[in-house]
Amino acid sequence: MKVLLVDGHPDTDRYCTHLLDIYQAALPKDAEVNRVAVRDMEFSPNLSHGYRIRTDWEPDVAAFAEQLDACDHVTFVFPMWWGAEPALLKGLLDRVLLPGFTFAYHENDTWWDRNMAGRSADVIITMDTPPIFLWLAYGNSIIKRWKGQILEFCGMKPVRILPIGQVKFGGAEKHAAKWTAKIEKLARTVRQVEPAKKQLRLDAFLGRKQA
């Protein structure tokens, strides 16, 4: 299984990186792992023309698209800031998750093809908000968005979301054993629901001839 790990924290040596280390160490031994830190990529996070004109990819974005296309499973780890992911990670999503690549609108109706079918995903979100408050006060908005409006929208299934919080006020130390066990369980149980549906989409999107 090809696994793509995405560290979405814009800073180095942060708790997100530590959690991703735990996840990676618990993956099956035969997993082929690629790991990317968004902070190390050089690209503009601004989708300047929306979907009207395709903005050419910088080399780092093109490489990420290749890895996403090839992977069987992708895992994102990032902190929640102002109810969402950091801006750099959001920019990467805007630049890569494009119509014709990860999904395709129909011409004659409002539906779409989920081009990333056959792949699965995990999302680990660190937060200072207690998960129960995220649910009660905000309806798990970030969880619903990442699951339904981003990853499942593109066809990934299953999509599992693990909120990690409250990190501050000693939460990281107090809950270390419990959170580690949950992350290790996620990594050990990675699976694709319908692997036969996986198709490589990037060559057609870029107009390249397949080898």
Secondary structure, 3 states (H helix, E strand, C coil): CEEEEEECCCCCCCHHHHHHHHHHHHCCCCCEEEEEEHHHCCCCCCCCCCCCCCCCCCHHHHHHHHHHHHCCEEEEEEECECCECCHHHHHHHHHHCCECCCEEECCCCCCEEECCCCCEEEEEEEECCCHHHHHHHHCCHHHHHHHHHHHCCCCCCCEEEEEEECCCCCHHHHCHHHHHHHHHHHHHCCCCCCHHHCCCCHHHHHCCCCC
